[in-house]
């Protein structure tokens, strides 16, 4: 750890805290092979990032529905897949990681590219809502992570300087966006090693508690 411990940690939600696996059987019911789950989410992010880079904002569900349409799904079939985002399970290491942050007297922020209401539902269903001080959705400012404005907005909403906030995520692009905005970043290796094309985050680990503990380790 370098410098003072963060006064707030912002947790990315989808994949970092909540697993996409329940969407796999929904895709299979709708028609596409469940193996396309990874392709679906990758194309969702691709399209969202491209729109954002061109100055166009579309919310999560609209972008996701567009990708499903290219896979031949619309109407009720698409809705069944999209509604599954409210039923994603939390990874078992999320609760202890959030509890560690709170034990340090720091804020816990849920920072999502998704919808705030859906995120609130996920947190409530998983028993995590009481551990989170603030839910922040990109809908509040109309930009997608990793645009620096999202991270600066999160710090401002917490009433803190960017340097006093750390992001924890399982996406290298998310960590990079946070660092470029002046925040600190920790990478949890849910999807393997971070790409060497990305700036290395301050902390890396194989679980959320590993990463959080790294920020609060004594010198």
C-alpha positions in Angstrom: 0.0 0.0 0.0 1.2 3.5 -0.8 0.0 6.6 1.1 -2.9 6.8 3.5 -5.6 4.2 3.4 -8.6 5.1 1.2 -11.5 6.8 2.9 -14.0 5.2 0.5 -13.9 2.1 -1.7 -16.1 1.9 -4.7 -17.0 -1.6 -5.8 -17.8 -2.3 -9.4 -21.0 -4.4 -9.5 -21.5 -6.7 -12.5 -18.9 -9.6 -12.5 -16.9 -8.0 -9.7 -19.6 -8.4 -7.1 -22.4 -10.3 -8.9 -22.0 -13.3 -11.2 -23.5 -13.4 -14.7 -23.9 -17.2 -14.7 -27.8 -17.2 -14.1 -28.1 -15.5 -17.5 -26.6 -18.6 -19.2 -29.7 -20.8 -19.0 -31.9 -17.8 -19.9 -30.0 -17.4 -23.1 -30.4 -21.1 -23.8 -34.1 -20.9 -23.3 -34.3 -18.0 -25.6 -32.4 -19.8 -28.4 -28.6 -18.9 -28.4 -26.3 -21.4 -27.0 -25.4 -20.6 -23.4 -21.8 -20.4 -24.4 -22.6 -17.0 -25.9 -23.0 -15.4 -22.5 -19.4 -14.1 -22.6 -19.9 -12.9 -26.2 -23.1 -11.1 -25.2 -21.5 -9.2 -22.4 -18.4 -8.4 -24.3 -20.4 -7.0 -27.2 -22.6 -5.0 -24.7 -19.5 -3.3 -23.4 -18.1 -2.8 -26.9 -21.2 -1.0 -28.1 -21.5 1.0 -24.9 -17.9 2.2 -25.1 -18.2 3.0 -28.8 -21.4 5.1 -28.1 -19.7 6.9 -25.2 -16.6 7.6 -27.3 -18.9 9.2 -29.9 -20.7 11.4 -27.4 -23.9 9.3 -27.4 -25.4 8.0 -24.1 -27.7 4.9 -24.0 -28.6 3.3 -20.7 -27.5 -0.3 -19.9 -30.8 -2.0 -20.7 -31.1 -0.3 -24.1 -27.6 -1.2 -25.1 -28.1 -4.8 -23.9 -31.3 -5.1 -25.8 -29.6 -3.9 -28.9 -27.0 -6.7 -28.6 -29.6 -9.3 -28.0 -31.4 -8.1 -31.2 -28.3 -8.8 -33.2 -28.4 -12.4 -31.7 -32.0 -12.8 -33.0 -33.7 -12.1 -29.7 -36.3 -9.4 -29.1 -39.6 -8.9 -27.4 -40.4 -11.4 -24.6 -37.3 -13.5 -25.3 -35.0 -10.5 -24.8 -37.0 -9.3 -21.8 -36.5 -12.7 -20.1 -32.7 -12.4 -20.5 -32.6 -8.7 -19.4 -34.9 -9.4 -16.4 -32.3 -11.9 -15.2 -30.0 -9.0 -14.3 -32.2 -8.5 -11.2 -31.4 -12.1 -10.0 -27.6 -12.2 -10.2 -26.1 -13.8 -7.1 -23.3 -12.1 -5.1 -19.9 -13.8 -5.0 -19.3 -15.2 -1.5 -16.3 -12.9 -0.9 -18.3 -9.6 -1.4 -19.8 -9.4 2.1 -16.5 -9.9 4.0 -14.7 -7.4 1.8 -17.4 -4.7 2.4 -17.4 -5.5 6.1 -13.6 -4.9 6.2 -14.0 -1.5 4.6 -16.7 -0.5 7.1 -14.5 -1.7 10.0 -11.9 0.8 8.9 -14.5 3.6 9.1 -14.5 4.0 5.4 -17.4 4.4 3.0 -18.6 1.6 0.8 -19.9 2.7 -2.6 -21.6 0.6 -5.3 -20.5 2.1 -8.6 -22.3 0.6 -11.6 -22.7 0.9 -15.3 -26.1 -0.5 -14.7 -29.4 0.9 -13.5 -29.6 2.1 -9.9 -32.9 0.4 -9.2 -31.6 -3.0 -10.5 -28.5 -2.6 -8.4 -30.6 -1.8 -5.3 -32.6 -5.0 -5.9 -29.4 -7.0 -6.2 -28.0 -5.6 -3.0 -31.2 -6.2 -1.1 -31.7 -9.8 -2.4 -28.1 -10.7 -1.4 -28.3 -9.0 2.0 -25.6 -6.5 1.1 -27.7 -3.3 1.1 -27.0 -2.4 4.7 -23.3 -2.6 4.0 -23.4 0.0 1.2 -23.4 3.7 2.0 -24.2 4.9 -1.6 -25.3 3.4 -4.9 -24.1 5.4 -7.9 -25.2 4.7 -11.4 -23.8 6.1 -14.6 -27.4 7.2 -15.4 -26.7 10.1 -13.0 -24.2 11.7 -15.4 -24.9 10.0 -18.7 -21.4 8.5 -19.3 -20.1 5.0 -19.1 -17.2 3.8 -17.2 -14.3 4.0 -17.9 -14.9 7.7 -18.7 -13.1 9.7 -16.0 -16.2 11.8 -15.3 -17.9 8.7 -13.7 -15.1 8.2 -11.2 -14.9 12.0 -10.4 -18.6 12.0 -9.9 -18.3 9.1 -7.4 -15.7 10.9 -5.4 -17.7 14.1 -5.4 -20.8 12.2 -4.3 -18.8 10.9 -1.4 -17.6 14.4 -0.5 -14.0 13.3 -1.0 -11.0 14.1 -3.2 -10.3 11.5 -5.9 -7.1 10.4 -4.2 -9.0 9.4 -1.1 -11.2 6.9 -3.1 -10.2 3.5 -4.4 -12.1 1.5 -7.0 -12.1 -2.3 -6.8 -13.0 -4.2 -10.0 -12.3 -7.3 -12.0 -11.9 -5.4 -15.2 -8.6 -3.9 -16.2 -10.3 -1.1 -18.2 -12.2 -0.1 -15.1 -9.1 0.1 -12.9 -7.4 2.1 -15.7 -10.3 4.6 -15.9 -10.2 5.1 -12.1 -6.5 5.7 -12.0 -6.6 8.1 -14.9 -9.2 10.1 -13.0 -6.9 10.3 -10.0 -8.5 7.5 -7.9 -6.6 4.5 -6.6 -7.5 1.0 -7.9 -7.4 -2.6 -6.9 -7.8 -5.5 -9.3 -9.5 -8.8 -8.4 -8.5 -11.6 -10.8 -11.9 -13.2 -11.4 -11.1 -13.4 -15.1 -7.3 -14.1 -15.0 -4.4 -11.7 -15.1 -4.8 -8.1 -16.0 -3.6 -7.2 -19.5 0.0 -5.8 -19.6 -1.4 -3.2 -22.0 -3.2 -1.6 -19.0 -1.5 0.4 -16.3 -0.9 -1.9 -13.3 -3.2 -1.1 -10.4 -1.9 -0.5 -6.9 -3.3 -3.7 -5.5 -4.1 -7.0 -7.1 -5.5 -10.2 -5.6 -7.5 -13.4 -6.2 -10.4 -12.3 -4.0 -12.1 -9.1 -2.9 -10.8 -9.5 0.7 -7.3 -9.9 -0.6 -7.6 -6.6 -2.5 -9.3 -4.7 0.3 -6.9 -5.9 2.9 -4.1 -4.7 0.7 -5.4 -1.1 1.0 -5.6 -1.3 4.7 -2.4 -3.3 5.4 -0.2 -1.6 8.0 3.2 -0.4 6.7 
